[in-house]
Amino acid sequence: MRRDTTKWTLVQGLLAPIQFVIFGISLYLVIDYLETGANYEWAVWSVVIKTMALYTIMITGAIWEKVVFGQYLFHESFFWEDVFSMLVIVLHSLYLFGLFTGIADDGVLFATALAAYVAYVINAAQFIWKLRMARLSSDAARAKDAAESPIEPAAMAEAA
């Protein structure tokens, strides 16, 4: 019930698709740059923007986890998703570190970005799977409660 009533669920629900759109655009720009050598600045800064979106969703996700489960990260309900999220953050942060310190050449930078993006897709799939299973479990519990209810189905329809 806390998951469904906190404003942070809405925040996460809005940020996730926005981040995914940013990811898609950035992935296109990075691949286009690697294939053609064109639009270097666009490719570089798209990864920076993607990383900022990631940091935003990770911070608000930690707040969501605190509200729903009582701790900021690594609650047993999302432990492995959070562990993998740390890998995603590390890879994105390594990209920024390499970019802003100048210690990484373009090959290393874009390889790091692509590794970060692969990890991001895996992590997103983890969360989608987990949330889908939670929704199915919640729907099954509601169906069970409705089946055990002493109210007749026709009366339930009229009440709705």
Secondary structure in CASP SS format (residue, H / E / C, confidence):
PFRMAT SS
TARGET T0000
AUTHOR 0000-0000-0000
METHOD secondary structure of the structure
MODEL  1
M C 1.00
R H 1.00
R H 1.00
D H 1.00
T H 1.00
T C 1.00
K H 1.00
W H 1.00
T H 1.00
L H 1.00
V H 1.00
Q H 1.00
G H 1.00
L H 1.00
L H 1.00
A H 1.00
P H 1.00
I H 1.00
Q H 1.00
F H 1.00
V H 1.00
I H 1.00
F H 1.00
G H 1.00
I H 1.00
S H 1.00
L H 1.00
Y H 1.00
L H 1.00
V H 1.00
I H 1.00
D H 1.00
Y H 1.00
L H 1.00
E H 1.00
T H 1.00
G C 1.00
A C 1.00
N C 1.00
Y H 1.00
E H 1.00
W H 1.00
A H 1.00
V H 1.00
W H 1.00
S H 1.00
V H 1.00
V H 1.00
I H 1.00
K H 1.00
T H 1.00
M H 1.00
A H 1.00
L H 1.00
Y H 1.00
T H 1.00
I H 1.00
M H 1.00
I H 1.00
T H 1.00
G H 1.00
A H 1.00
I H 1.00
W H 1.00
E H 1.00
K H 1.00
V H 1.00
V H 1.00
F H 1.00
G C 1.00
Q C 1.00
Y C 1.00
L C 1.00
F C 1.00
H C 1.00
E H 1.00
S H 1.00
F H 1.00
F H 1.00
W H 1.00
E H 1.00
D H 1.00
V H 1.00
F H 1.00
S H 1.00
M H 1.00
L H 1.00
V H 1.00
I H 1.00
V H 1.00
L H 1.00
H H 1.00
S H 1.00
L H 1.00
Y H 1.00
L H 1.00
F H 1.00
G H 1.00
L H 1.00
F H 1.00
T H 1.00
G C 1.00
I C 1.00
A C 1.00
D C 1.00
D H 1.00
G H 1.00
V H 1.00
L H 1.00
F H 1.00
A H 1.00
T H 1.00
A H 1.00
L H 1.00
A H 1.00
A H 1.00
Y H 1.00
V H 1.00
A H 1.00
Y H 1.00
V H 1.00
I H 1.00
N H 1.00
A H 1.00
A H 1.00
Q H 1.00
F H 1.00
I H 1.00
W H 1.00
K H 1.00
L H 1.00
R H 1.00
M H 1.00
A H 1.00
R H 1.00
L H 1.00
S H 1.00
S H 1.00
D H 1.00
A H 1.00
A H 1.00
R H 1.00
A H 1.00
K H 1.00
D H 1.00
A H 1.00
A H 1.00
E H 1.00
S C 1.00
P C 1.00
I C 1.00
E C 1.00
P H 1.00
A H 1.00
A H 1.00
M H 1.00
A H 1.00
E H 1.00
A H 1.00
A C 1.00
END
